[in-house]
Amino acid sequence: MNIKTEPQPADSDSSASPSAAQKPHFAIFIATAGGLGYFPKAPGTFGSLAGIALAIAPFWFVALNEVCCATSHPSDSFFFHFDSVLALQIILTIVIAASGVWSASRAADYWRIKDPQRVVIDEVSGQHLTLLLGCSVPVWWKASTLQNFDASFGAISLNSPLNWKYLVVGFMLFRLFDIWKPFPARQAESFPGGWGIMTDDWIAGIYAAIGLWLTRAAGL
């Protein structure tokens, strides 16, 4: 479900948008999450699914690299001495946030709409933030160890395995808070340009992350 319902001018409507020569193709590619924003139904939901995929990707990237560069002494591997998965997650968070503000601003200016429905990089960023904060912050009295680590769906960090329950709960909570927009998410929509488009989803992501962390603490 997507709540961005403001009508949009067609790209071909010369009275509502600049000429095609001025179209910021790369910014629109990022803002629409590679075209996911063009889905006619629930583009925000597809943006959230892309955020889940991004949260899963760093672990498998590092794991594949370790397999390709495996030594006879895995315990000495860089993989086990430095949480490269969490480092990649943090880098992704910053890159998505910064590129989202920039690309959303350019897309909104081009389409002349404050918050275009086709811009879904905000959902990608908010959903990724939900899983990063909700799963990487330890539940101190239930700390994971490498001995009981089950990464069947990947991991947010070396000590934060993902499972299907975390993915489902994180997805549902983020969609709930993204639609509800509790304080100060709705107020953040008044920020100028891409900041207004992105910030409300970051706030929704933080609320959802707290809910996911509490769910983990309760024994999920």
N, C-alpha and C positions, 0 to 999 in steps of 0.2 A: 504494500500500500504506500502511496506517495502523496504527500499533502500539498505539494507545490502545484497549485491549480490555476495560477495566473495565466491567462491566454497568451499564446506565443505567436509572433508574426512568422510567416514562412520565410525561408532564406531568399526565395525568389521574389518576395514583395519589396520592390525597390523603394516604396514609400515608407517602409518600416525598418529597413536595414541598409547598411552601406553597400556599396557595390561589391560584387564577388571578388574583384581584385584586391580588396582590402580585408578579405576574410582571414582571420588569424587561424589558419588550419592547424598548426601544431598545438596552440592553446586550446582549441576546441577539442582536439583529439584527447588531450589530457583531461579537460573538464568533463567530457562525456565518458571517461574511463574506457577509451579505445572504442567508443561507439555504443557502449551499453546504455547510455542515456537516451538513445533513439528508440529503444523498445517502446512500443505503444502502450503497454500495460505495466504498471509498477516498476518504472526504471530505477527508483530508489532501492527497491528490493534487490535488483540485480547488482547495484552498486555495493550494497552490503555484502552480497555473496563474493564479490571481488575483494572486499576487505578481508573476508575470511581466508580466501586463497592466498592473499599477501601475508597473512599471519602464519600460515602453514609453510610457505615457501622457504624462509631462511633455514629452518632445521634441515630440510631435505637437501638444500644446496650445500650446507656444511657437511652433512652426513655423506653425500655423494663424493664430495671432495676428499673426505677422509678415506673412503673406500678406494678411490683412485690413487691416493698417496699413502696407502696403508704400509706400515712397517711391521717388522717381526715383534715389536714391543708396543702394542696399542696403548698401554698405560702411559707411555712417554709422549703420546701424541699431543700436539698443540690443542687439539679438540678438548682434551680433558683438563687442561691447565688454564684455559682462558675461555670465558663464556662468549664465544664468537657468535652464537645464535642470538643472544640478547643484544650484543653490539649491533648486529645487522638489523634487529627489530627497531632499535633506537634510531639508527640511521634512516631506515625506511620511514619512521614516524616523522622525522624532520623533513625529509625530502618530499613526502606526500603533502605535508602541511604547507610547506613553502610553495611548491608547484601548484597546489590547489588554490591558494590565495591568488597567485598570479594568473593562472589560467581561468579561474572563475570570474575574475575581474574583467579579463579580456573578452570572455564569452558573453557576459552580461552586457558589456558595452556594445558589442557587435549586434546582439539580438535586441538591445534596448529594453531589457526586462531586468528588474532588480534581482530576481532569483529564478532563473529559467529552470523548468522541469527537466530539461535535458542535461543540466549540469548535475552529475552524480559523484564527482570526486569528493564532495563533502561526506557522502555516505561511506565511501571507501575509507576515508581517513577516520571517521568516527567509529566505524565497526572495527577497524584495526586497533584503534586506541582502546576500545572496550576489552578486546582479548589480551592486549599487551598488559594493561594495568590490572585487569581482573584475574589474570593467571600468573603474572610474574611476581606480584607482591606476595611474599610467603604467608602461608597460614602457619605461624611459628610453631604451634604445638603439633603440627602434622607435616613437618618438613619432609619433602621428597629426598631420596638419596639415589645415587647412581645404581645401587644394588636392586632397588625395587622400581626402577624407572621403566615405565611402559609408554613408549612413544608410537603407538599404533597409528595415531593421526598426526604425528609430529610433535613439536614442542615450541613453546614461546621462549624458553631458555633451557639451559641444560638441567635445571632443577624444577622445571615447570612443564610437565607433560600435558598434552592436549588429549581429550577423548571426545567422543561424539556428544556426550552430555554437556560439556563445556561449550562446544560449538553451538549446539541448539539453544541452550540457555542464554549465551552471549548474544546470539542473533536475535532472539525474541525480545530480550531486554532492551537491546539497542533500538529495535524497530519501535517498541513501546514508547521509550523516552524521546525518540526522534519525532514521533507523531504528537505526543503529549506536550513536549517542550516545557518542562517545569522551569521555574525561575532559576537562573536568569537567562535561560536559553532563548525564550521568545524575545526578550529585551535585546539580546545580542544581534538579532536579525536587523536591527536599526543601524548597525555599524556600516561604514561605507564599503562599497565594492565587494571584493572577494572575502574580506574579513567578516562581513555580515552573513555571507553564504556559508562560510566554513565554521565560524565560532559556535553557532548554535548546535552543530553536530558534534563538536568537541565536547561541549557541556553535556549533551545527551550521552556521549560515549563515557564520560566520567561517571555519570549517574549509573549507567548500565554496568560499568566496571565494579562499582561498589556493590551492586546487587549480585554480580557474578562472584565476587570475592566472598560475600556473605554466604552464598550458596555453597561454595567450596568449603567454607568454615563449618557449615552445618553438616558436611559429610558427603556431598555429591561426588 
